Amino acid sequence: EPEVTQTPSHQVTQMGQEVILRCVPISNHLYFYWYRQILGQKVEFLVSFYNNEISEKSEIFDDQFSVERPDGSNFTLKIRSTKLEDSAMYFCASDSGGLETQYFGPGTRLLVL
Amino acid sequence: AQKITQTQPGMFVQEKEAVTLDCTYDTSDQSYGLFWYKQPSSGEMIFLIYQGSYDEQNATEGRYSLNFQKARKSANLVISASQLGDSAMYFCAMGDGYKLSFGAGTTVTVRA
């Protein structure tokens, strides 16, 4: 059964450093998403991406965040200068559009020290 | 803007019994989807069940059923015949075609 994959599973970084989180969405899906979940809190939408463009982004997704689909399979989230409050689980998700089910990857647990 | 409310922070259920998790939502959209996800302690988000706003019949997937009451804007999840492996956090979410908005979640603990 196809699944969304994410790497790395865990990442520890120093405040101010850049991190890139990687995702491989389900191959026939066209819409890609990033969400984050701060420990013990609810899942929050960051950004959606379709046809090499951002479709929608939340207030959390400020200038320090960017997304990219560098090739036909990977989808990345870059945080330029990490802050302590960026520590969270980051989930990638994908679907085939409309109101179809979004399938989530296993997440990357980011810890900023 | 969409808002999802889950009022039960935690619930205990006896093994083999049924449990109902409450979810209410608020939206001005006519077309939307309602989803339930399970998050075990390992952290992944597992899709359980989906209900479209225009679906007249309640969705069912194995032991999961969604009690959809559109006029009351509620989408409660019913888990029948609870198993120890059902112990997890459960999130209700609403999709508008661009993103999912999640509730705060309900922790379910199944007792043997």
Interface residues (C-beta under 8 A of the other chain):
Chain A: Y33 Y35 Q41 K42 V43 E44 F45 S48 S55 E56 S58 M89 F91 A93 G97 G98 L99 T101 Q102 Y103 F104 G105 P106 G107 R109
Chain B: S31 Y32 G33 F35 Y37 G43 E44 M45 I46 F47 Y50 G52 F91 A93 G95 G97 Y98 K99 L100 S101 F102 G103 A104 G105
